Amino acid sequence: MAFPKIGNLAPAFTLQDENGEKVTLKEFRDKQNVVLYFYPKAMTPGCTVQACGLRDSQAELKKLKTVVLGVSPDPVARLGKFIEKQDLNFTLLSDEDHAVAEKYGVWGLKKFMGREFMGILRTTFIIGKDGRLKHVMDKVKTKSHHDDVLALIKELGL
C-alpha cells in the first residue's frame, strides 16, 4: 500500500474523537495546518512518549497555526483514558476498522518479538491549510517526533 501523493488533497475522513464527537479533516481547511499522526496503541510506552512530546509542544504548534490529530485503532473509551492519564491537550481519533489508516497507506504487516501481524505503521502526515499533503514522515522516532514535526513545519514555511 502506498502513501497519498504529496501535493494532492489529503484523503478526507470523519472519525470519532475521545468524547465520541465526529471530527472531519475538512473542518480545519483554510484555518489550520494539521499534523495527522498514526500510532499503534494508546498507553503503550512508545506511543506515550510520542504523545507527551506533542503535548509539551502545543504552545509552539499553536503559534504555527497547527493542530494535532492522533489516530489509532483504539476504541473511543481507551482514547479518553489515555488523554486523562497523560493530560494530553490535543485530539485523538478512533479508527477501529482501520479504514482511514488504509486510505493513508499506514495499515500493514508488522513484526514484533518474532511474530507477524497487521497493524498501524507509525507515520505522520503534515497537511497544509489548503488541505494538501505537504510531507510524510515514515521514519518516526518517538522521542524526537515533536521536535522533528516543529522543524518540518518551519522548514516548509507553513
C-alpha positions as CSV (number, residue, x, y, z in Angstrom):
1,M,0.0,0.0,0.0
2,A,1.3,3.5,-0.9
3,F,1.0,6.8,0.9
4,P,-1.1,9.5,-0.7
5,K,0.9,11.8,-3.0
6,I,2.5,14.9,-1.7
7,G,0.8,17.9,-3.3
8,N,-2.6,16.2,-3.6
9,L,-5.5,16.8,-1.3
10,A,-5.2,14.7,1.8
11,P,-7.8,11.9,1.9
12,A,-11.0,13.0,3.6
13,F,-12.2,11.4,6.7
14,T,-14.7,11.6,9.6
15,L,-13.8,9.8,12.8
16,Q,-14.9,9.9,16.4
17,D,-12.8,11.7,19.0
18,E,-12.1,10.7,22.6
19,N,-15.6,12.1,23.5
20,G,-17.5,10.3,20.8
21,E,-17.8,13.6,18.7
22,K,-17.3,13.5,15.0
23,V,-14.2,15.2,13.6
24,T,-13.6,15.7,9.9
25,L,-10.4,16.8,8.2
26,K,-12.4,19.3,6.2
27,E,-13.2,21.4,9.3
28,F,-9.6,22.6,9.5
29,R,-9.3,23.7,5.9
30,D,-8.3,27.3,5.4
31,K,-7.9,27.7,9.2
32,Q,-5.0,25.5,10.4
33,N,-2.3,23.1,9.3
34,V,-2.8,19.6,10.5
35,V,-0.3,17.1,12.0
36,L,-2.1,13.8,11.4
37,Y,-0.1,11.1,13.2
38,F,-0.9,7.5,13.2
39,Y,0.2,5.4,16.2
40,P,-0.3,1.7,17.1
41,K,-1.9,1.7,20.6
42,A,-2.8,4.2,23.3
43,M,-1.0,3.8,26.7
44,T,2.0,1.8,25.4
45,P,5.5,3.1,26.1
46,G,6.5,4.4,22.7
47,C,3.1,5.9,21.9
48,T,3.0,7.6,25.4
49,V,6.5,9.2,24.8
50,Q,5.4,10.4,21.3
51,A,2.1,11.8,22.6
52,C,3.7,13.6,25.6
53,G,6.2,15.2,23.3
54,L,3.4,16.6,21.2
55,R,1.5,17.7,24.4
56,D,4.6,19.6,25.6
57,S,4.9,21.3,22.2
58,Q,1.3,22.6,21.9
59,A,2.2,26.3,22.6
60,E,4.7,26.4,19.8
61,L,2.4,24.4,17.4
62,K,-0.4,26.9,18.2
63,K,1.8,29.8,17.2
64,L,2.4,28.0,13.9
65,K,-1.4,27.7,13.4
66,T,-1.2,23.9,13.6
67,V,-3.5,21.4,15.2
68,V,-2.5,17.8,16.1
69,L,-4.8,14.8,15.5
70,G,-3.6,11.4,16.7
71,V,-5.2,8.3,15.0
72,S,-5.2,4.7,16.3
73,P,-7.4,1.7,16.1
74,D,-8.2,2.1,19.8
75,P,-11.9,2.3,20.9
76,V,-13.2,5.8,21.9
77,A,-13.2,4.9,25.7
78,R,-9.5,4.0,25.6
79,L,-8.6,7.3,24.0
80,G,-10.4,9.2,26.8
81,K,-8.4,7.3,29.4
82,F,-5.1,8.0,27.5
83,I,-5.8,11.7,27.4
84,E,-6.8,11.8,31.1
85,K,-3.8,9.7,32.3
86,Q,-1.2,11.7,30.3
87,D,-3.0,15.1,30.4
88,L,-3.0,15.3,26.6
89,N,-4.1,18.6,25.1
90,F,-4.9,17.6,21.6
91,T,-7.5,15.4,19.8
92,L,-7.2,11.6,19.5
93,L,-9.4,9.8,16.9
94,S,-10.6,6.2,16.9
95,D,-10.1,4.3,13.6
96,E,-11.2,0.8,14.9
97,D,-11.9,-0.6,11.5
98,H,-8.6,1.0,10.2
99,A,-10.4,2.3,7.1
100,V,-8.6,5.7,7.4
101,A,-5.3,4.1,8.1
102,E,-5.7,2.1,4.9
103,K,-6.6,5.3,2.9
104,Y,-3.3,6.7,4.1
105,G,-1.3,3.6,3.5
106,V,-0.3,3.0,7.1
107,W,-2.1,-0.3,7.8
108,G,0.4,-3.1,7.1
109,L,2.4,-6.1,8.2
110,K,4.4,-5.6,11.3
111,K,6.9,-7.8,13.1
112,F,7.3,-7.8,16.9
113,M,9.1,-10.4,19.1
114,G,9.2,-12.9,16.2
115,R,5.5,-12.6,15.5
116,E,3.9,-11.1,12.3
117,F,0.6,-9.3,12.4
118,M,-1.3,-6.4,10.7
119,G,-1.3,-3.1,12.5
120,I,-0.6,0.7,12.3
121,L,2.8,1.6,10.8
122,R,3.8,4.7,12.9
123,T,3.6,7.6,10.3
124,T,2.9,11.3,10.4
125,F,1.4,13.4,7.7
126,I,1.8,17.2,7.5
127,I,-1.3,18.8,5.9
128,G,-1.3,22.5,4.9
129,K,-4.2,24.9,5.5
130,D,-5.1,24.3,1.9
131,G,-5.9,20.7,2.7
132,R,-3.0,19.4,0.6
133,L,-0.4,16.9,1.8
134,K,2.9,18.7,2.4
135,H,5.1,16.0,3.9
136,V,5.1,12.3,5.0
137,M,7.3,11.2,8.0
138,D,7.6,7.5,7.8
139,K,10.7,7.1,9.8
140,V,9.3,8.3,13.1
141,K,11.4,8.4,16.3
142,T,9.0,8.6,19.2
143,K,11.5,10.6,21.5
144,S,12.2,13.3,18.9
145,H,8.9,13.3,17.0
146,H,7.6,16.6,18.3
147,D,10.9,18.4,17.5
148,D,11.0,16.8,14.1
149,V,7.4,18.0,13.4
150,L,8.1,21.5,14.5
151,A,11.3,21.7,12.4
152,L,9.4,20.4,9.4
153,I,6.5,22.9,9.7
154,K,9.0,25.8,9.9
155,E,11.1,24.4,7.0
156,L,8.0,24.0,4.8
157,G,7.0,27.6,5.7
158,L,3.5,26.7,6.8
